[in-house]
Amino acid sequence: MIESVKKLFGRDLRRLFREIEAFDNEAALWQTGGDVKNSAGNLCLHLCGNLQTYIGAVLGGTGYVRDRDAEFSLKDIPREKLLRTIKTT
């Protein structure tokens, strides 16, 4: 079962990586509009923070310390840093 979970998380993190990589304009990563309250960049930070907390720190003992508020308040982080965060996750 552990291998299946690893495979699923790996697959989905690779998809997230490709989605963030696909943005033509880095500024678009941080845009919101209409009913969309959270940008793609903030959702990426939130997903990575969640996984690094509950899978990494809780189950894996990595020592990761989450700053959930920052996941939604940080803006204009370069795409390369987001991609590194996904790889780290």
N, CA, C and O atoms as CSV, one atom per row, in Angstrom:
chain,resi,resn,atom,element,x,y,z
A,1,MET,N,N,0.808,-1.190,0.000
A,1,MET,CA,C,0.000,0.000,0.000
A,1,MET,C,C,0.857,1.262,0.000
A,1,MET,O,O,0.507,2.250,-0.645
A,2,ILE,N,N,1.970,1.235,0.715
A,2,ILE,CA,C,2.860,2.397,0.772
A,2,ILE,C,C,3.364,2.740,-0.631
A,2,ILE,O,O,3.427,3.914,-0.997
A,3,GLU,N,N,3.717,1.742,-1.400
A,3,GLU,CA,C,4.201,1.990,-2.762
A,3,GLU,C,C,3.113,2.611,-3.631
A,3,GLU,O,O,3.400,3.475,-4.460
A,4,SER,N,N,1.889,2.187,-3.453
A,4,SER,CA,C,0.778,2.763,-4.217
A,4,SER,C,C,0.585,4.235,-3.868
A,4,SER,O,O,0.365,5.062,-4.753
A,5,VAL,N,N,0.667,4.557,-2.597
A,5,VAL,CA,C,0.511,5.944,-2.150
A,5,VAL,C,C,1.652,6.795,-2.697
A,5,VAL,O,O,1.421,7.901,-3.184
A,6,LYS,N,N,2.871,6.293,-2.621
A,6,LYS,CA,C,4.026,7.016,-3.170
A,6,LYS,C,C,3.834,7.283,-4.653
A,6,LYS,O,O,4.108,8.380,-5.139
A,7,LYS,N,N,3.364,6.273,-5.364
A,7,LYS,CA,C,3.154,6.398,-6.800
A,7,LYS,C,C,2.111,7.475,-7.105
A,7,LYS,O,O,2.310,8.298,-7.998
A,8,LEU,N,N,1.003,7.469,-6.367
A,8,LEU,CA,C,-0.054,8.457,-6.587
A,8,LEU,C,C,0.411,9.877,-6.279
A,8,LEU,O,O,0.170,10.793,-7.066
A,9,PHE,N,N,1.076,10.063,-5.142
A,9,PHE,CA,C,1.564,11.397,-4.799
A,9,PHE,C,C,2.619,11.857,-5.796
A,9,PHE,O,O,2.630,13.020,-6.198
A,10,GLY,N,N,3.496,10.960,-6.191
A,10,GLY,CA,C,4.513,11.297,-7.187
A,10,GLY,C,C,3.887,11.725,-8.500
A,10,GLY,O,O,4.297,12.718,-9.101
A,11,ARG,N,N,2.896,10.974,-8.939
A,11,ARG,CA,C,2.188,11.302,-10.181
A,11,ARG,C,C,1.565,12.690,-10.099
A,11,ARG,O,O,1.703,13.498,-11.018
A,12,ASP,N,N,0.883,12.956,-8.998
A,12,ASP,CA,C,0.173,14.224,-8.876
A,12,ASP,C,C,1.125,15.403,-8.687
A,12,ASP,O,O,0.839,16.500,-9.166
A,13,LEU,N,N,2.229,15.206,-8.010
A,13,LEU,CA,C,3.219,16.277,-7.880
A,13,LEU,C,C,3.872,16.584,-9.227
A,13,LEU,O,O,4.167,17.742,-9.523
A,14,ARG,N,N,4.095,15.560,-10.039
A,14,ARG,CA,C,4.623,15.790,-11.394
A,14,ARG,C,C,3.626,16.594,-12.226
A,14,ARG,O,O,4.019,17.461,-13.006
A,15,ARG,N,N,2.345,16.306,-12.058
A,15,ARG,CA,C,1.306,17.068,-12.766
A,15,ARG,C,C,1.284,18.521,-12.292
A,15,ARG,O,O,1.177,19.438,-13.106
A,16,LEU,N,N,1.384,18.728,-11.001
A,16,LEU,CA,C,1.433,20.083,-10.469
A,16,LEU,C,C,2.644,20.818,-11.034
A,16,LEU,O,O,2.538,21.979,-11.429
A,17,PHE,N,N,3.786,20.151,-11.073
A,17,PHE,CA,C,5.011,20.730,-11.620
A,17,PHE,C,C,4.776,21.192,-13.060
A,17,PHE,O,O,5.131,22.314,-13.421
A,18,ARG,N,N,4.181,20.327,-13.875
A,18,ARG,CA,C,3.925,20.669,-15.279
A,18,ARG,C,C,2.937,21.826,-15.410
A,18,ARG,O,O,3.073,22.663,-16.302
A,19,GLU,N,N,1.955,21.873,-14.532
A,19,GLU,CA,C,0.980,22.973,-14.578
A,19,GLU,C,C,1.651,24.310,-14.254
A,19,GLU,O,O,1.420,25.303,-14.944
A,20,ILE,N,N,2.468,24.340,-13.224
A,20,ILE,CA,C,3.153,25.582,-12.850
A,20,ILE,C,C,4.143,25.965,-13.951
A,20,ILE,O,O,4.270,27.139,-14.297
A,21,GLU,N,N,4.824,24.994,-14.485
A,21,GLU,CA,C,5.793,25.222,-15.557
A,21,GLU,C,C,5.116,25.775,-16.820
A,21,GLU,O,O,5.740,26.519,-17.578
A,22,ALA,N,N,3.862,25.422,-17.048
A,22,ALA,CA,C,3.155,25.782,-18.281
A,22,ALA,C,C,2.716,27.250,-18.335
A,22,ALA,O,O,2.361,27.735,-19.409
A,23,PHE,N,N,2.730,27.956,-17.224
A,23,PHE,CA,C,2.334,29.365,-17.245
A,23,PHE,C,C,3.330,30.145,-18.107
A,23,PHE,O,O,4.534,30.126,-17.852
A,24,ASP,N,N,2.813,30.826,-19.124
A,24,ASP,CA,C,3.668,31.617,-20.015
A,24,ASP,C,C,4.223,32.847,-19.322
A,24,ASP,O,O,5.340,33.285,-19.598
A,25,ASN,N,N,3.431,33.392,-18.427
A,25,ASN,CA,C,3.753,34.644,-17.774
A,25,ASN,C,C,3.757,34.401,-16.264
A,25,ASN,O,O,2.747,33.990,-15.692
A,26,GLU,N,N,4.896,34.656,-15.627
A,26,GLU,CA,C,4.981,34.409,-14.180
A,26,GLU,C,C,3.956,35.209,-13.393
A,26,GLU,O,O,3.453,34.738,-12.373
A,27,ALA,N,N,3.645,36.404,-13.851
A,27,ALA,CA,C,2.664,37.228,-13.131
A,27,ALA,C,C,1.303,36.545,-13.087
A,27,ALA,O,O,0.547,36.735,-12.134
A,28,ALA,N,N,0.985,35.756,-14.102
A,28,ALA,CA,C,-0.304,35.068,-14.154
A,28,ALA,C,C,-0.442,34.035,-13.033
A,28,ALA,O,O,-1.560,33.685,-12.654
A,29,LEU,N,N,0.668,33.551,-12.504
A,29,LEU,CA,C,0.625,32.600,-11.390
A,29,LEU,C,C,-0.040,33.213,-10.158
A,29,LEU,O,O,-0.540,32.494,-9.293
A,30,TRP,N,N,-0.043,34.520,-10.085
A,30,TRP,CA,C,-0.505,35.212,-8.875
A,30,TRP,C,C,-1.804,35.969,-9.092
A,30,TRP,O,O,-2.242,36.708,-8.210
A,31,GLN,N,N,-2.420,35.798,-10.240
A,31,GLN,CA,C,-3.666,36.493,-10.537
A,31,GLN,C,C,-4.877,35.726,-10.017
A,31,GLN,O,O,-4.895,34.495,-9.977
A,32,THR,N,N,-5.878,36.493,-9.625
A,32,THR,CA,C,-7.177,35.940,-9.249
A,32,THR,C,C,-8.233,36.753,-9.985
A,32,THR,O,O,-7.945,37.825,-10.516
A,33,GLY,N,N,-9.428,36.247,-10.013
A,33,GLY,CA,C,-10.493,36.998,-10.655
A,33,GLY,C,C,-11.817,36.282,-10.503
A,33,GLY,O,O,-11.868,35.063,-10.337
A,34,GLY,N,N,-12.887,37.057,-10.563
A,34,GLY,CA,C,-14.216,36.463,-10.445
A,34,GLY,C,C,-14.382,35.729,-9.135
A,34,GLY,O,O,-14.105,36.268,-8.064
A,35,ASP,N,N,-14.832,34.509,-9.230
A,35,ASP,CA,C,-15.037,33.687,-8.036
A,35,ASP,C,C,-13.760,33.013,-7.549
A,35,ASP,O,O,-13.771,32.361,-6.505
A,36,VAL,N,N,-12.672,33.156,-8.277
A,36,VAL,CA,C,-11.395,32.528,-7.914
A,36,VAL,C,C,-10.691,33.436,-6.906
A,36,VAL,O,O,-10.244,34.532,-7.243
A,37,LYS,N,N,-10.601,32.961,-5.675
A,37,LYS,CA,C,-10.040,33.778,-4.593
A,37,LYS,C,C,-8.555,33.507,-4.349
A,37,LYS,O,O,-7.855,34.337,-3.769
A,38,ASN,N,N,-8.082,32.348,-4.793
A,38,ASN,CA,C,-6.691,31.983,-4.567
A,38,ASN,C,C,-5.992,31.781,-5.908
A,38,ASN,O,O,-6.530,31.147,-6.816
A,39,SER,N,N,-4.800,32.324,-6.013
A,39,SER,CA,C,-4.032,32.192,-7.250
A,39,SER,C,C,-3.430,30.792,-7.360
A,39,SER,O,O,-3.368,30.045,-6.383
A,40,ALA,N,N,-2.997,30.461,-8.554
A,40,ALA,CA,C,-2.329,29.169,-8.769
A,40,ALA,C,C,-1.070,29.073,-7.920
A,40,ALA,O,O,-0.764,28.009,-7.382
A,41,GLY,N,N,-0.342,30.171,-7.796
A,41,GLY,CA,C,0.868,30.175,-6.976
A,41,GLY,C,C,0.571,29.885,-5.516
A,41,GLY,O,O,1.270,29.098,-4.877
A,42,ASN,N,N,-0.466,30.520,-4.989
A,42,ASN,CA,C,-0.829,30.274,-3.590
A,42,ASN,C,C,-1.360,28.868,-3.379
A,42,ASN,O,O,-1.085,28.254,-2.349
A,43,LEU,N,N,-2.116,28.348,-4.337
A,43,LEU,CA,C,-2.602,26.972,-4.210
A,43,LEU,C,C,-1.445,25.985,-4.262
A,43,LEU,O,O,-1.461,24.972,-3.563
A,44,CYS,N,N,-0.446,26.273,-5.084
A,44,CYS,CA,C,0.750,25.424,-5.135
A,44,CYS,C,C,1.447,25.416,-3.773
A,44,CYS,O,O,1.794,24.354,-3.255
A,45,LEU,N,N,1.648,26.601,-3.197
A,45,LEU,CA,C,2.275,26.685,-1.872
A,45,LEU,C,C,1.465,25.934,-0.823
A,45,LEU,O,O,2.022,25.263,0.046
A,46,HIS,N,N,0.154,26.055,-0.913
A,46,HIS,CA,C,-0.728,25.401,0.048
A,46,HIS,C,C,-0.647,23.872,-0.074
A,46,HIS,O,O,-0.540,23.175,0.935
A,47,LEU,N,N,-0.696,23.360,-1.288
A,47,LEU,CA,C,-0.588,21.908,-1.490
A,47,LEU,C,C,0.747,21.379,-0.969
A,47,LEU,O,O,0.801,20.361,-0.278
A,48,CYS,N,N,1.811,22.083,-1.311
A,48,CYS,CA,C,3.132,21.634,-0.861
A,48,CYS,C,C,3.268,21.725,0.657
A,48,CYS,O,O,3.828,20.828,1.287
A,49,GLY,N,N,2.757,22.807,1.243
A,49,GLY,CA,C,2.801,22.950,2.699
A,49,GLY,C,C,2.032,21.843,3.397
A,49,GLY,O,O,2.477,21.293,4.404
A,50,ASN,N,N,0.869,21.528,2.842
A,50,ASN,CA,C,0.044,20.462,3.416
A,50,ASN,C,C,0.775,19.123,3.358
A,50,ASN,O,O,0.856,18.415,4.362
A,51,LEU,N,N,1.298,18.780,2.206
A,51,LEU,CA,C,1.984,17.486,2.064
A,51,LEU,C,C,3.262,17.426,2.892
A,51,LEU,O,O,3.560,16.404,3.510
A,52,GLN,N,N,4.017,18.526,2.903
A,52,GLN,CA,C,5.251,18.517,3.689
A,52,GLN,C,C,4.955,18.432,5.185
A,52,GLN,O,O,5.766,17.920,5.956
A,53,THR,N,N,3.792,18.933,5.587
A,53,THR,CA,C,3.407,18.838,6.998
A,53,THR,C,C,2.934,17.442,7.354
A,53,THR,O,O,3.487,16.801,8.248
A,54,TYR,N,N,1.908,16.971,6.656
A,54,TYR,CA,C,1.249,15.740,7.085
A,54,TYR,C,C,1.955,14.469,6.618
A,54,TYR,O,O,1.937,13.460,7.323
A,55,ILE,N,N,2.559,14.504,5.468
A,55,ILE,CA,C,3.296,13.324,4.998
A,55,ILE,C,C,4.742,13.403,5.474
A,55,ILE,O,O,5.279,12.447,6.034
A,56,GLY,N,N,5.367,14.567,5.240
A,56,GLY,CA,C,6.779,14.721,5.593
A,56,GLY,C,C,7.024,14.782,7.088
A,56,GLY,O,O,7.707,13.921,7.644
A,57,ALA,N,N,6.473,15.790,7.740
A,57,ALA,CA,C,6.783,16.013,9.155
A,57,ALA,C,C,6.102,15.014,10.075
A,57,ALA,O,O,6.747,14.450,10.959
A,58,VAL,N,N,4.812,14.787,9.882
A,58,VAL,CA,C,4.087,13.911,10.800
A,58,VAL,C,C,4.465,12.449,10.585
A,58,VAL,O,O,4.836,11.754,11.531
A,59,LEU,N,N,4.371,11.988,9.350
A,59,LEU,CA,C,4.656,10.571,9.090
A,59,LEU,C,C,6.148,10.288,8.899
A,59,LEU,O,O,6.646,9.235,9.298
A,60,GLY,N,N,6.853,11.242,8.285
A,60,GLY,CA,C,8.252,10.999,7.959
A,60,GLY,C,C,9.258,11.600,8.913
A,60,GLY,O,O,10.450,11.308,8.810
A,61,GLY,N,N,8.810,12.434,9.843
A,61,GLY,CA,C,9.719,13.020,10.819
A,61,GLY,C,C,10.750,13.964,10.219
A,61,GLY,O,O,11.881,14.023,10.700
A,62,THR,N,N,10.376,14.710,9.165
A,62,THR,CA,C,11.338,15.584,8.484
A,62,THR,C,C,11.679,16.841,9.264
A,62,THR,O,O,12.715,17.458,9.019
A,63,GLY,N,N,10.821,17.228,10.201
A,63,GLY,CA,C,11.056,18.460,10.946
A,63,GLY,C,C,10.514,19.704,10.259
A,63,GLY,O,O,10.725,20.819,10.733
A,64,TYR,N,N,9.818,19.518,9.147
A,64,TYR,CA,C,9.243,20.658,8.425
A,64,TYR,C,C,8.300,21.418,9.345
A,64,TYR,O,O,7.505,20.815,10.068
A,65,VAL,N,N,8.391,22.750,9.316
A,65,VAL,CA,C,7.515,23.609,10.111
A,65,VAL,C,C,6.697,24.446,9.135
A,65,VAL,O,O,7.245,25.196,8.326
A,66,ARG,N,N,5.408,24.308,9.222
A,66,ARG,CA,C,4.499,24.946,8.271
A,66,ARG,C,C,4.157,26.376,8.679
A,66,ARG,O,O,3.996,26.682,9.861
A,67,ASP,N,N,4.051,27.241,7.675
A,67,ASP,CA,C,3.551,28.597,7.864
A,67,ASP,C,C,2.338,28.738,6.947
A,67,ASP,O,O,2.436,29.291,5.851
A,68,ARG,N,N,1.203,28.235,7.402
A,68,ARG,CA,C,-0.006,28.169,6.577
A,68,ARG,C,C,-0.464,29.551,6.116
A,68,ARG,O,O,-0.907,29.708,4.978
A,69,ASP,N,N,-0.362,30.545,6.982
A,69,ASP,CA,C,-0.772,31.893,6.590
A,69,ASP,C,C,0.046,32.394,5.392
A,69,ASP,O,O,-0.492,33.039,4.492
A,70,ALA,N,N,1.321,32.096,5.393
A,70,ALA,CA,C,2.183,32.528,4.284
A,70,ALA,C,C,1.806,31.839,2.976
A,70,ALA,O,O,1.997,32.407,1.901
A,71,GLU,N,N,1.280,30.633,3.056
A,71,GLU,CA,C,0.881,29.916,1.846
A,71,GLU,C,C,-0.159,30.703,1.056
A,71,GLU,O,O,-0.247,30.570,-0.165
A,72,PHE,N,N,-0.937,31.511,1.743
A,72,PHE,CA,C,-1.981,32.291,1.090
A,72,PHE,C,C,-1.638,33.771,0.965
A,72,PHE,O,O,-2.275,34.483,0.188
A,73,SER,N,N,-0.645,34.248,1.714
A,73,SER,CA,C,-0.334,35.683,1.675
A,73,SER,C,C,0.881,36.021,0.812
A,73,SER,O,O,0.984,37.138,0.305
A,74,LEU,N,N,1.793,35.079,0.641
A,74,LEU,CA,C,2.960,35.350,-0.196
A,74,LEU,C,C,2.527,35.572,-1.635
A,74,LEU,O,O,1.568,34.959,-2.104
A,75,LYS,N,N,3.229,36.440,-2.326
A,75,LYS,CA,C,2.929,36.755,-3.726
A,75,LYS,C,C,4.237,36.904,-4.491
A,75,LYS,O,O,5.295,37.146,-3.909
A,76,ASP,N,N,4.142,36.756,-5.791
A,76,ASP,CA,C,5.245,37.045,-6.713
A,76,ASP,C,C,6.516,36.246,-6.434
A,76,ASP,O,O,7.623,36.735,-6.663
A,77,ILE,N,N,6.361,35.041,-5.950
A,77,ILE,CA,C,7.509,34.145,-5.802
A,77,ILE,C,C,7.874,33.661,-7.201
A,77,ILE,O,O,6.986,33.255,-7.952
A,78,PRO,N,N,9.136,33.691,-7.570
A,78,PRO,CA,C,9.513,33.243,-8.911
A,78,PRO,C,C,9.075,31.799,-9.175
A,78,PRO,O,O,9.092,30.958,-8.276
A,79,ARG,N,N,8.689,31.535,-10.398
A,79,ARG,CA,C,8.258,30.195,-10.791
A,79,ARG,C,C,9.314,29.145,-10.421
A,79,ARG,O,O,8.969,28.062,-9.946
A,80,GLU,N,N,10.580,29.458,-10.632
A,80,GLU,CA,C,11.642,28.484,-10.326
A,80,GLU,C,C,11.627,28.083,-8.857
A,80,GLU,O,O,11.893,26.928,-8.525
A,81,LYS,N,N,11.321,29.020,-7.986
A,81,LYS,CA,C,11.251,28.688,-6.553
A,81,LYS,C,C,10.046,27.790,-6.282
A,81,LYS,O,O,10.142,26.851,-5.492
A,82,LEU,N,N,8.917,28.068,-6.928
A,82,LEU,CA,C,7.753,27.182,-6.775
A,82,LEU,C,C,8.077,25.778,-7.263
A,82,LEU,O,O,7.709,24.792,-6.625
A,83,LEU,N,N,8.767,25.690,-8.395
A,83,LEU,CA,C,9.130,24.375,-8.934
A,83,LEU,C,C,10.078,23.633,-7.992
A,83,LEU,O,O,9.959,22.420,-7.821
A,84,ARG,N,N,11.015,24.355,-7.382
A,84,ARG,CA,C,11.908,23.722,-6.387
A,84,ARG,C,C,11.130,23.238,-5.177
A,84,ARG,O,O,11.439,22.190,-4.610
A,85,THR,N,N,10.106,24.015,-4.778
A,85,THR,CA,C,9.278,23.631,-3.637
A,85,THR,C,C,8.527,22.341,-3.963
A,85,THR,O,O,8.408,21.464,-3.107
A,86,ILE,N,N,8.026,22.218,-5.177
A,86,ILE,CA,C,7.332,20.988,-5.585
A,86,ILE,C,C,8.319,19.825,-5.557
A,86,ILE,O,O,7.987,18.750,-5.057
A,87,LYS,N,N,9.517,20.019,-6.079
A,87,LYS,CA,C,10.523,18.940,-6.071
A,87,LYS,C,C,10.869,18.518,-4.658
A,87,LYS,O,O,11.005,17.328,-4.372
A,88,THR,N,N,11.012,19.502,-3.768
A,88,THR,CA,C,11.318,19.204,-2.364
A,88,THR,C,C,10.188,18.398,-1.736
A,88,THR,O,O,10.426,17.449,-0.988
A,89,THR,N,N,8.968,18.783,-2.047
A,89,THR,CA,C,7.799,18.086,-1.508
A,89,THR,C,C,7.809,16.640,-1.954
A,89,THR,O,O,6.906,15.880,-1.605
